[in-house]
Amino acid sequence: MSQASVDNELFESEYEHSAVPADKRKSLLSVMSVWVGFPMIITGAVTGATLVHGLGFLRGILAMVLGNGLLFAYVGLLSILGAKDGYNFSLQASKTFGRKGYMVSSALLSTLVIGWFAVQTGLTGVSMGSAFGVNQVLIVVIAGILYLLLTLLGIKALSIIGIISVPLFLVLGVYSAIEAVGNGHAVMSYAGNPDSPLAFWVGVTLVFALFADSGTMTSDFTRWAKNRNHAVIATFAAFPISNLIAMIVGGVIAAATLSGSGDVFGVIVVKGGILTWIAVLFLFVNLGTVCSHCLYNGAVGWSHITGTKMRTMTIILGIIGILVAALGIWSYFVNWLNLLGVIVPPIGTIIIMDQLVTRKTSTAIDGNIRYQPFLAWGIGSTAALFANYQFPSVSTAICGIIISAITYWMISKKSSVVAPRTVASK
């Protein structure tokens, strides 16, 4: 086999600027592995711990179930659209926002996920530094380079790391939860910490917000599915199954230890011996799953905007993310990333309304900018931000979704935006 053939097999086309051809689509297992490995992460366990710490165990579990149900509906519908056309998020958004208008939403989301790449890469260094006293910056650089190289392999790498990461989390996560319960307090009766109360619908929003960004960009992953059913199954494997498992593990640890921590890595690493090295492997694989997915989303988005290759943008954005993580300034971005996440759900909601309700299959990438989705996005996001500051006990995600959906439907009806039936351009 020639070197060129090996290179072609290793670095297959990522179809940054066109639909994924039918003969290049992946198997159900492959697409499901991409999504199932993403949410079953340490961050999910920490979120689950936060919910149980603030709501109590039973109410925390209920918030997890409702939040994941909302994610499944939202991401599942967007995934159907991704499998239908084979479009990545930028191309998908072009059908709704226009040939040039899509750049606003795509640039926002592609930048947000690079922010999360920097955050998770930074957490790799912090976790290793706290556990072993090693140089955090050195670990960040090493980890960041590994995550960048992984992402260069494209969609196939996201599938492979998912297959590795899920069994690791299942075994070590369940082990950590059992250890915590064996040496801790009753889990089911845990009522939460009265000093750290959490409004129930804010808890639901926390669950949704954890994957609002990449969930909206799900078509980057599910465009590889052979059909809509495969896309929905892959989404269901992530939400609720994978994400809920991670959150419950963290919630059990929090309830058993009477703390707000769902630190699976910390529980394992203190055991010493061979478990220490297994914990290190687990940390890098687990956070590597998050980082590679986020970097892939960002690279696909920015490559389409700039007219470049996904792998070129992977290197550029990866280096930027590593620098942000190494300098430690990632910690200042977390609150801003969460705040900007408030305005994300209306984007996906409007795409769903446009392509499944108001215009359905008649949508095509025509026109440079369509004002209707931007107006609905602005109103929905404003409502969500207003609720965030004025009504802190309500769900900003649900508020943004409902207001943007109603607004877009009303604007579409008012402007008679129903288009003649055409074939979506490929």
C-alpha positions as CSV (number, residue, x, y, z in Angstrom):
1,M,0.0,0.0,0.0
2,S,1.4,3.4,-1.0
3,Q,2.1,6.2,1.5
4,A,-0.6,8.3,-0.3
5,S,-3.2,5.6,0.2
6,V,-2.3,5.4,3.9
7,D,-2.6,9.2,4.2
8,N,-6.0,9.2,2.4
9,E,-7.3,6.5,4.8
10,L,-5.9,8.3,7.8
11,F,-7.1,11.8,6.8
12,E,-10.3,11.3,5.0
13,S,-12.4,14.3,3.8
14,E,-14.4,16.0,6.5
15,Y,-16.7,17.7,3.9
16,E,-16.4,21.2,5.4
17,H,-18.1,22.9,2.4
18,S,-20.5,20.3,1.1
19,A,-23.0,17.5,2.2
20,V,-21.6,14.2,3.2
21,P,-22.2,11.8,0.3
22,A,-24.5,8.8,0.9
23,D,-21.7,6.3,0.3
24,K,-19.4,8.1,2.9
25,R,-21.9,7.9,5.8
26,K,-20.9,5.9,8.9
27,S,-22.5,2.9,10.6
28,L,-24.9,3.4,13.5
29,L,-22.3,2.2,16.0
30,S,-19.8,4.7,14.7
31,V,-22.2,7.7,14.9
32,M,-23.5,6.6,18.2
33,S,-20.0,6.3,19.6
34,V,-19.3,9.9,18.6
35,W,-22.3,11.2,20.6
36,V,-22.4,8.7,23.5
37,G,-18.7,9.4,24.5
38,F,-19.2,13.1,24.6
39,P,-21.6,13.6,27.6
40,M,-20.3,10.7,29.8
41,I,-17.6,12.9,31.3
42,I,-16.3,14.3,34.6
43,T,-17.9,17.6,34.0
44,G,-21.3,15.9,33.8
45,A,-20.6,14.2,37.2
46,V,-19.7,17.6,38.7
47,T,-22.9,19.1,37.3
48,G,-24.9,16.2,38.8
49,A,-23.2,16.8,42.2
50,T,-24.1,20.5,42.0
51,L,-27.8,19.6,41.4
52,V,-28.0,17.1,44.2
53,H,-26.1,19.5,46.6
54,G,-28.6,22.3,45.9
55,L,-31.8,20.4,45.4
56,G,-31.4,17.2,47.3
57,F,-31.1,13.7,45.8
58,L,-34.6,13.0,44.5
59,R,-35.3,16.5,43.2
60,G,-31.9,16.6,41.7
61,I,-32.5,13.4,39.8
62,L,-35.8,14.8,38.6
63,A,-34.1,17.9,37.3
64,M,-31.6,15.7,35.5
65,V,-34.3,13.7,33.8
66,L,-36.3,16.7,32.7
67,G,-33.2,18.5,31.5
68,N,-32.1,15.5,29.5
69,G,-35.5,15.0,28.1
70,L,-35.4,18.6,26.8
71,L,-32.0,18.0,25.4
72,F,-33.2,14.9,23.6
73,A,-36.1,16.7,22.0
74,Y,-33.9,19.7,21.0
75,V,-30.8,17.9,19.8
76,G,-32.8,15.0,18.3
77,L,-34.7,17.3,16.0
78,L,-31.6,19.1,14.8
79,S,-29.9,15.7,14.4
80,I,-32.8,14.6,12.1
81,L,-32.1,17.6,9.9
82,G,-28.3,16.8,9.9
83,A,-28.9,13.3,8.7
84,K,-31.5,14.4,6.2
85,D,-29.2,16.7,4.2
86,G,-25.8,15.6,5.3
87,Y,-25.0,19.2,6.1
88,N,-22.7,20.4,8.9
89,F,-24.0,23.1,11.2
90,S,-22.8,26.0,9.0
91,L,-24.5,24.7,6.0
92,Q,-27.6,23.8,8.0
93,A,-27.8,27.4,9.4
94,S,-27.3,28.8,5.9
95,K,-30.7,27.4,4.9
96,T,-32.4,29.5,7.7
97,F,-30.2,32.5,8.1
98,G,-29.0,33.0,4.6
99,R,-25.9,32.4,2.5
100,K,-24.0,35.1,4.5
101,G,-26.2,35.5,7.5
102,Y,-25.3,32.1,8.9
103,M,-21.8,33.4,9.7
104,V,-23.2,35.3,12.8
105,S,-24.6,32.2,14.5
106,S,-21.8,29.9,13.3
107,A,-19.0,32.2,14.4
108,L,-20.7,32.6,17.8
109,L,-21.1,28.9,18.4
110,S,-17.7,28.0,16.9
111,T,-16.0,30.5,19.2
112,L,-17.9,29.3,22.3
113,V,-16.8,25.7,21.9
114,I,-13.2,26.8,21.5
115,G,-13.6,28.6,24.8
116,W,-14.8,25.3,26.3
117,F,-11.8,23.5,24.7
118,A,-9.6,25.9,26.6
119,V,-11.5,25.4,29.9
120,Q,-11.3,21.6,29.8
121,T,-7.7,21.6,28.7
122,G,-7.0,24.0,31.7
123,L,-8.9,21.6,34.0
124,T,-6.6,18.8,32.9
125,G,-3.6,20.7,34.2
126,V,-5.4,21.8,37.4
127,S,-6.5,18.2,38.2
128,M,-3.1,16.8,37.7
129,G,-1.4,19.6,39.6
130,S,-3.8,19.2,42.6
131,A,-3.3,15.4,42.7
132,F,0.4,15.1,42.1
133,G,1.9,18.6,42.5
134,V,3.2,18.6,38.9
135,N,3.6,21.8,36.8
136,Q,0.2,22.7,35.6
137,V,1.3,24.7,32.6
138,L,3.4,21.7,31.3
139,I,0.5,19.3,31.7
140,V,-1.8,21.8,29.9
141,V,0.6,22.1,26.9
142,I,1.1,18.3,26.7
143,A,-2.6,17.6,27.0
144,G,-3.6,20.3,24.6
145,I,-1.2,19.0,21.9
146,L,-2.5,15.4,22.4
147,Y,-6.1,16.6,22.1
148,L,-5.2,18.7,19.0
149,L,-3.5,15.7,17.3
150,L,-6.5,13.5,18.1
151,T,-8.9,16.0,16.5
152,L,-6.8,16.2,13.3
153,L,-7.9,12.6,12.6
154,G,-11.4,13.9,12.2
155,I,-14.8,12.2,12.8
156,K,-13.3,8.7,13.0
157,A,-11.2,9.7,16.0
158,L,-14.2,11.0,17.9
159,S,-15.8,7.6,17.4
160,I,-12.7,5.7,18.6
161,I,-12.2,7.8,21.7
162,G,-15.9,7.5,22.5
163,I,-15.6,3.7,22.4
164,I,-12.6,3.9,24.8
165,S,-14.0,6.5,27.1
166,V,-17.5,5.1,27.8
167,P,-16.4,1.7,29.3
168,L,-13.7,3.6,31.4
169,F,-16.2,5.9,32.8
170,L,-18.8,3.2,33.5
171,V,-16.3,1.1,35.4
172,L,-14.5,3.8,37.3
173,G,-17.6,6.0,37.8
174,V,-19.6,3.2,39.3
175,Y,-16.6,2.2,41.4
176,S,-16.3,5.7,42.7
177,A,-20.0,5.9,43.5
178,I,-19.9,2.6,45.4
179,E,-16.8,3.7,47.3
180,A,-18.5,6.9,48.3
181,V,-21.7,5.1,49.4
182,G,-19.8,2.5,51.4
183,N,-17.9,5.1,53.4
184,G,-20.6,7.8,53.5
185,H,-24.2,8.6,54.3
186,A,-27.6,7.5,53.1
187,V,-28.1,8.7,49.6
188,M,-31.8,8.6,48.9
189,S,-32.7,10.7,52.0
190,Y,-30.1,13.4,51.3
191,A,-32.0,16.8,51.3
192,G,-29.3,19.0,49.9
193,N,-27.2,21.7,51.6
194,P,-29.5,24.5,52.9
195,D,-26.5,26.9,52.6
196,S,-26.4,26.3,48.8
197,P,-30.0,26.2,47.7
198,L,-30.8,25.9,44.0
199,A,-34.1,26.7,42.3
200,F,-35.5,23.6,40.6
201,W,-35.9,25.1,37.1
202,V,-32.4,26.7,37.3
203,G,-31.2,23.1,37.8
204,V,-33.1,22.0,34.7
205,T,-31.3,24.8,32.8
206,L,-27.9,23.7,34.1
207,V,-28.5,20.3,32.6
208,F,-29.5,21.8,29.3
209,A,-26.8,24.4,29.2
210,L,-24.1,21.9,29.6
211,F,-24.5,20.8,26.0
212,A,-26.5,23.7,24.5
213,D,-23.5,24.8,22.3
214,S,-22.4,21.5,20.8
215,G,-25.9,20.2,21.0
216,T,-27.0,23.0,18.6
217,M,-24.1,22.0,16.4
218,T,-25.1,18.3,16.5
219,S,-25.3,18.1,12.7
220,D,-21.5,18.3,12.6
221,F,-21.7,14.7,14.0
222,T,-25.1,13.3,12.8
223,R,-24.6,14.4,9.1
224,W,-22.5,11.2,9.0
225,A,-25.6,9.0,9.9
226,K,-27.1,6.9,7.1
227,N,-30.6,7.9,8.0
228,R,-32.8,9.9,10.4
229,N,-33.4,6.9,12.6
230,H,-29.7,6.4,13.2
231,A,-29.4,10.1,14.0
232,V,-32.1,9.9,16.6
233,I,-30.7,6.7,18.2
234,A,-27.3,8.3,18.4
235,T,-28.9,11.3,20.1
236,F,-30.8,9.2,22.5
237,A,-27.6,7.3,23.5
238,A,-26.2,10.7,24.5
239,F,-29.4,12.3,26.0
240,P,-30.7,10.9,28.3
241,I,-28.6,7.7,28.6
242,S,-25.0,8.8,28.6
243,N,-25.4,12.2,30.2
244,L,-27.8,10.9,32.8
245,I,-25.4,8.2,33.9
246,A,-22.6,10.7,34.4
247,M,-24.8,13.1,36.4
248,I,-26.2,10.3,38.6
249,V,-22.7,9.1,39.4
250,G,-21.8,12.7,40.5
251,G,-25.1,13.0,42.4
252,V,-24.5,9.8,44.4
253,I,-21.0,10.9,45.3
254,A,-22.3,14.3,46.4
255,A,-25.1,12.8,48.5
256,A,-22.9,10.2,50.1
257,T,-20.1,12.6,51.0
258,L,-22.4,15.5,52.0
259,S,-20.5,17.7,49.6
260,G,-21.0,19.5,46.3
261,S,-18.2,17.5,44.7
262,G,-18.7,14.8,42.1
263,D,-15.0,14.4,41.5
264,V,-14.7,10.8,40.1
265,F,-10.9,11.4,39.4
266,G,-10.3,12.5,43.0
267,V,-12.0,9.5,44.5
268,I,-9.9,7.1,42.4
269,V,-6.5,8.7,42.6
270,V,-6.3,8.7,46.4
271,K,-6.5,4.9,46.4
272,G,-2.9,4.8,45.2
273,G,-1.1,1.9,43.5
274,I,-2.2,0.9,40.0
275,L,-5.4,2.8,40.5
276,T,-3.4,6.0,40.4
277,W,-2.2,5.3,36.9
278,I,-5.6,4.2,35.8
279,A,-7.0,7.4,37.1
280,V,-4.5,9.5,35.1
281,L,-5.4,7.5,31.9
282,F,-9.1,8.1,32.7
283,L,-8.6,11.8,33.2
284,F,-6.8,12.3,29.9
285,V,-9.2,10.1,27.9
286,N,-12.3,11.6,29.5
287,L,-11.4,15.2,29.1
288,G,-9.8,14.4,25.8
289,T,-13.2,13.3,24.6
290,V,-14.7,16.7,25.5
291,C,-11.8,18.7,24.0
292,S,-11.7,16.8,20.7
293,H,-15.4,17.2,20.2
294,C,-15.4,20.9,21.0
295,L,-12.3,21.6,18.8
296,Y,-13.9,19.6,16.0
297,N,-17.1,21.7,16.2
298,G,-15.1,24.9,16.2
299,A,-12.8,23.8,13.4
300,V,-15.6,22.7,11.1
301,G,-17.5,25.9,11.7
302,W,-14.6,28.3,11.2
303,S,-13.3,26.3,8.2
304,H,-16.6,26.9,6.4
305,I,-16.7,30.6,7.3
306,T,-13.1,31.2,6.2
307,G,-13.2,28.8,3.2
308,T,-10.3,26.7,4.6
309,K,-9.8,23.1,5.6
310,M,-11.0,21.7,8.9
311,R,-7.5,20.4,9.8
312,T,-6.0,23.9,9.1
313,M,-8.4,25.5,11.5
314,T,-7.9,22.6,14.0
315,I,-4.2,23.6,14.3
316,I,-4.9,27.3,14.5
317,L,-7.8,27.2,17.0
318,G,-6.1,24.4,19.0
319,I,-3.0,26.5,19.5
320,I,-5.1,29.5,20.5
321,G,-7.0,27.3,23.0
322,I,-3.8,25.8,24.4
323,L,-2.3,29.3,24.9
324,V,-5.5,30.5,26.7
325,A,-5.4,27.4,28.9
326,A,-1.6,27.7,29.6
327,L,-1.9,31.3,30.6
328,G,-4.6,30.5,33.1
329,I,-7.0,33.1,31.7
330,W,-9.6,30.3,30.8
331,S,-11.0,30.6,34.4
332,Y,-12.1,34.2,33.7
333,F,-14.2,33.0,30.7
334,V,-16.4,30.5,32.4
335,N,-19.1,33.0,33.6
336,W,-19.1,34.7,30.2
337,L,-19.4,31.3,28.4
338,N,-22.3,30.4,30.6
339,L,-24.0,33.8,30.0
340,L,-23.5,33.6,26.2
341,G,-25.0,30.1,26.4
342,V,-28.3,31.7,27.3
343,I,-28.6,33.1,23.8
344,V,-27.8,29.8,22.1
345,P,-31.0,27.7,22.4
346,P,-33.0,30.2,20.3
347,I,-30.7,29.5,17.3
348,G,-31.4,25.8,17.2
349,T,-35.1,26.4,17.9
350,I,-35.4,28.8,15.0
351,I,-33.7,26.3,12.7
352,I,-36.1,23.6,13.8
353,M,-39.1,25.9,13.3
354,D,-37.9,27.0,9.9
355,Q,-37.0,23.6,8.5
356,L,-39.6,21.4,10.1
357,V,-42.6,23.7,10.6
358,T,-42.9,26.9,8.6
359,R,-41.0,26.1,5.4
360,K,-40.3,22.4,5.9
361,T,-38.6,20.8,2.8
362,S,-38.9,23.9,0.7
363,T,-35.9,25.5,2.4
364,A,-32.9,26.1,0.2
365,I,-29.7,28.1,0.6
366,D,-30.9,31.2,-1.2
367,G,-30.5,34.9,-0.3
368,N,-27.6,36.4,1.5
369,I,-29.4,37.4,4.8
370,R,-32.9,36.5,5.9
371,Y,-34.2,39.0,8.5
372,Q,-36.9,36.8,10.0
373,P,-34.7,34.4,12.0
374,F,-32.5,37.3,13.2
375,L,-35.5,39.1,14.6
376,A,-36.8,36.0,16.3
377,W,-33.4,35.2,17.7
378,G,-33.0,38.8,19.1
379,I,-36.4,38.6,20.8
380,G,-35.9,35.1,22.1
381,S,-32.4,35.9,23.5
382,T,-33.6,39.2,25.0
383,A,-36.4,37.3,26.8
384,A,-33.9,34.7,28.1
385,L,-31.5,37.3,29.3
386,F,-34.3,39.3,30.9
387,A,-35.5,36.2,32.7
388,N,-31.9,35.4,33.7
389,Y,-31.6,38.7,35.6
390,Q,-35.2,39.5,36.7
391,F,-36.6,36.0,37.3
392,P,-33.7,33.9,38.5
393,S,-35.9,30.9,39.5
394,V,-37.2,30.2,36.0
395,S,-35.5,28.3,33.2
396,T,-33.8,30.7,30.8
397,A,-33.4,27.9,28.3
398,I,-37.0,27.0,28.2
399,C,-37.9,30.7,28.1
400,G,-35.6,31.4,25.2
401,I,-36.9,28.3,23.3
402,I,-40.6,29.1,23.8
403,I,-40.4,32.8,23.0
404,S,-38.1,32.3,19.9
405,A,-40.4,29.5,18.5
406,I,-43.6,31.6,18.9
407,T,-41.9,34.7,17.6
408,Y,-40.5,33.0,14.5
409,W,-43.8,31.3,13.7
410,M,-45.7,34.6,14.0
411,I,-43.1,36.5,11.9
412,S,-43.2,33.7,9.3
413,K,-47.0,33.8,9.1
414,K,-47.0,37.6,9.0
415,S,-44.4,37.9,6.2
416,S,-45.9,35.0,4.2
417,V,-42.5,33.4,4.2
418,V,-43.8,30.1,3.0
419,A,-41.7,29.4,-0.1
420,P,-42.6,27.3,-3.2
421,R,-41.5,23.7,-3.0
422,T,-38.0,23.3,-4.2
423,V,-35.2,20.8,-3.8
424,A,-32.6,21.8,-1.2
425,S,-29.3,22.6,-2.9
426,K,-26.4,20.3,-2.3
